[in-house]
């Protein structure tokens, strides 16, 4: 094989590797975007990860332009970074069983109603969301407080207000998380009282639900 043939084959291999890395980057970016926005709405906790990925992508593009002789290396590094980001962006965190004791399914509630239940891990952060069935948003309620060693929790839920919500159906959604701040941020579970979201974060695998009707 001549020297020119070897160079030609080497160039083809380099182009092939560059194409594979580019496709990997595209797949990772799509995974990150889908994990953040999904098909059901925006997950606010993942926004920081997307912004970071965009910043990394921008810096890498600059390096790709400046380091013309090392473009393959830059592509490999970018592909690795975005692949890791994609893996982090769509994990399933440890499931923690939860139950809702009150209000019971199908019961009639007032505008302000006590909500209580049970959680398997009393150290976990329990999240209670109220979803007006005729609206797309889920409202994060006051953080429940665990009482004693029986793993029971309780909080106060708001079902509309004085002027809105009468005779409407509401869904109470409860899940629990015992992860550090960074993991909650990356998985979209770092939500607070008064926040509204359009879906339960995709990383949550165990959820308790009950449906009630608001009275007068």
Secondary structure as a PSIPRED ss2 file (coil, helix, strand):
# PSIPRED VFORMAT (PSIPRED V4.0)

   1 X C   1.000  0.000  0.000
   2 X C   1.000  0.000  0.000
   3 X H   0.000  1.000  0.000
   4 X H   0.000  1.000  0.000
   5 X H   0.000  1.000  0.000
   6 X H   0.000  1.000  0.000
   7 X H   0.000  1.000  0.000
   8 X H   0.000  1.000  0.000
   9 X H   0.000  1.000  0.000
  10 X H   0.000  1.000  0.000
  11 X H   0.000  1.000  0.000
  12 X H   0.000  1.000  0.000
  13 X H   0.000  1.000  0.000
  14 X H   0.000  1.000  0.000
  15 X H   0.000  1.000  0.000
  16 X H   0.000  1.000  0.000
  17 X H   0.000  1.000  0.000
  18 X H   0.000  1.000  0.000
  19 X H   0.000  1.000  0.000
  20 X H   0.000  1.000  0.000
  21 X H   0.000  1.000  0.000
  22 X H   0.000  1.000  0.000
  23 X H   0.000  1.000  0.000
  24 X H   0.000  1.000  0.000
  25 X H   0.000  1.000  0.000
  26 X H   0.000  1.000  0.000
  27 X H   0.000  1.000  0.000
  28 X H   0.000  1.000  0.000
  29 X H   0.000  1.000  0.000
  30 X H   0.000  1.000  0.000
  31 X H   0.000  1.000  0.000
  32 X H   0.000  1.000  0.000
  33 X H   0.000  1.000  0.000
  34 X H   0.000  1.000  0.000
  35 X H   0.000  1.000  0.000
  36 X H   0.000  1.000  0.000
  37 X H   0.000  1.000  0.000
  38 X C   1.000  0.000  0.000
  39 X C   1.000  0.000  0.000
  40 X C   1.000  0.000  0.000
  41 X C   1.000  0.000  0.000
  42 X C   1.000  0.000  0.000
  43 X C   1.000  0.000  0.000
  44 X H   0.000  1.000  0.000
  45 X H   0.000  1.000  0.000
  46 X H   0.000  1.000  0.000
  47 X H   0.000  1.000  0.000
  48 X H   0.000  1.000  0.000
  49 X H   0.000  1.000  0.000
  50 X H   0.000  1.000  0.000
  51 X H   0.000  1.000  0.000
  52 X H   0.000  1.000  0.000
  53 X H   0.000  1.000  0.000
  54 X H   0.000  1.000  0.000
  55 X H   0.000  1.000  0.000
  56 X H   0.000  1.000  0.000
  57 X H   0.000  1.000  0.000
  58 X H   0.000  1.000  0.000
  59 X H   0.000  1.000  0.000
  60 X H   0.000  1.000  0.000
  61 X H   0.000  1.000  0.000
  62 X H   0.000  1.000  0.000
  63 X H   0.000  1.000  0.000
  64 X H   0.000  1.000  0.000
  65 X H   0.000  1.000  0.000
  66 X H   0.000  1.000  0.000
  67 X C   1.000  0.000  0.000
  68 X H   0.000  1.000  0.000
  69 X H   0.000  1.000  0.000
  70 X H   0.000  1.000  0.000
  71 X H   0.000  1.000  0.000
  72 X H   0.000  1.000  0.000
  73 X H   0.000  1.000  0.000
  74 X H   0.000  1.000  0.000
  75 X H   0.000  1.000  0.000
  76 X H   0.000  1.000  0.000
  77 X H   0.000  1.000  0.000
  78 X H   0.000  1.000  0.000
  79 X H   0.000  1.000  0.000
  80 X H   0.000  1.000  0.000
  81 X H   0.000  1.000  0.000
  82 X H   0.000  1.000  0.000
  83 X H   0.000  1.000  0.000
  84 X H   0.000  1.000  0.000
  85 X H   0.000  1.000  0.000
  86 X H   0.000  1.000  0.000
  87 X H   0.000  1.000  0.000
  88 X H   0.000  1.000  0.000
  89 X H   0.000  1.000  0.000
  90 X C   1.000  0.000  0.000
  91 X C   1.000  0.000  0.000
  92 X C   1.000  0.000  0.000
  93 X C   1.000  0.000  0.000
  94 X C   1.000  0.000  0.000
  95 X C   1.000  0.000  0.000
  96 X C   1.000  0.000  0.000
  97 X C   1.000  0.000  0.000
  98 X E   0.000  0.000  1.000
  99 X E   0.000  0.000  1.000
 100 X E   0.000  0.000  1.000
 101 X E   0.000  0.000  1.000
 102 X E   0.000  0.000  1.000
 103 X C   1.000  0.000  0.000
 104 X C   1.000  0.000  0.000
 105 X C   1.000  0.000  0.000
 106 X C   1.000  0.000  0.000
 107 X C   1.000  0.000  0.000
 108 X E   0.000  0.000  1.000
 109 X E   0.000  0.000  1.000
 110 X C   1.000  0.000  0.000
 111 X C   1.000  0.000  0.000
 112 X E   0.000  0.000  1.000
 113 X E   0.000  0.000  1.000
 114 X E   0.000  0.000  1.000
 115 X E   0.000  0.000  1.000
 116 X E   0.000  0.000  1.000
 117 X E   0.000  0.000  1.000
 118 X E   0.000  0.000  1.000
 119 X E   0.000  0.000  1.000
 120 X C   1.000  0.000  0.000
 121 X C   1.000  0.000  0.000
 122 X C   1.000  0.000  0.000
 123 X C   1.000  0.000  0.000
 124 X C   1.000  0.000  0.000
 125 X E   0.000  0.000  1.000
 126 X E   0.000  0.000  1.000
 127 X E   0.000  0.000  1.000
 128 X E   0.000  0.000  1.000
 129 X E   0.000  0.000  1.000
 130 X E   0.000  0.000  1.000
 131 X E   0.000  0.000  1.000
 132 X E   0.000  0.000  1.000
 133 X C   1.000  0.000  0.000
 134 X C   1.000  0.000  0.000
 135 X C   1.000  0.000  0.000
 136 X C   1.000  0.000  0.000
 137 X C   1.000  0.000  0.000
 138 X E   0.000  0.000  1.000
 139 X E   0.000  0.000  1.000
 140 X E   0.000  0.000  1.000
 141 X C   1.000  0.000  0.000
 142 X C   1.000  0.000  0.000
 143 X C   1.000  0.000  0.000
 144 X C   1.000  0.000  0.000
 145 X E   0.000  0.000  1.000
 146 X E   0.000  0.000  1.000
 147 X E   0.000  0.000  1.000
 148 X C   1.000  0.000  0.000
 149 X C   1.000  0.000  0.000
 150 X C   1.000  0.000  0.000
 151 X C   1.000  0.000  0.000
 152 X E   0.000  0.000  1.000
 153 X E   0.000  0.000  1.000
 154 X E   0.000  0.000  1.000
 155 X E   0.000  0.000  1.000
 156 X E   0.000  0.000  1.000
 157 X E   0.000  0.000  1.000
 158 X E   0.000  0.000  1.000
 159 X C   1.000  0.000  0.000
 160 X C   1.000  0.000  0.000
 161 X C   1.000  0.000  0.000
 162 X C   1.000  0.000  0.000
 163 X C   1.000  0.000  0.000
 164 X C   1.000  0.000  0.000
 165 X C   1.000  0.000  0.000
 166 X C   1.000  0.000  0.000
 167 X C   1.000  0.000  0.000
 168 X C   1.000  0.000  0.000
 169 X E   0.000  0.000  1.000
 170 X E   0.000  0.000  1.000
 171 X E   0.000  0.000  1.000
 172 X E   0.000  0.000  1.000
 173 X E   0.000  0.000  1.000
 174 X E   0.000  0.000  1.000
 175 X E   0.000  0.000  1.000
 176 X E   0.000  0.000  1.000
 177 X E   0.000  0.000  1.000
 178 X C   1.000  0.000  0.000
 179 X C   1.000  0.000  0.000
 180 X C   1.000  0.000  0.000
 181 X H   0.000  1.000  0.000
 182 X H   0.000  1.000  0.000
 183 X H   0.000  1.000  0.000
 184 X H   0.000  1.000  0.000
 185 X H   0.000  1.000  0.000
 186 X H   0.000  1.000  0.000
 187 X C   1.000  0.000  0.000
 188 X C   1.000  0.000  0.000
 189 X C   1.000  0.000  0.000
 190 X C   1.000  0.000  0.000
 191 X C   1.000  0.000  0.000
 192 X C   1.000  0.000  0.000
 193 X C   1.000  0.000  0.000
 194 X C   1.000  0.000  0.000
 195 X C   1.000  0.000  0.000
 196 X E   0.000  0.000  1.000
 197 X E   0.000  0.000  1.000
 198 X C   1.000  0.000  0.000
 199 X C   1.000  0.000  0.000
 200 X C   1.000  0.000  0.000
 201 X C   1.000  0.000  0.000
 202 X C   1.000  0.000  0.000
 203 X C   1.000  0.000  0.000
 204 X C   1.000  0.000  0.000
 205 X C   1.000  0.000  0.000
 206 X C   1.000  0.000  0.000
 207 X C   1.000  0.000  0.000
 208 X E   0.000  0.000  1.000
 209 X E   0.000  0.000  1.000
 210 X E   0.000  0.000  1.000
 211 X E   0.000  0.000  1.000
 212 X E   0.000  0.000  1.000
 213 X E   0.000  0.000  1.000
 214 X E   0.000  0.000  1.000
 215 X C   1.000  0.000  0.000
 216 X C   1.000  0.000  0.000
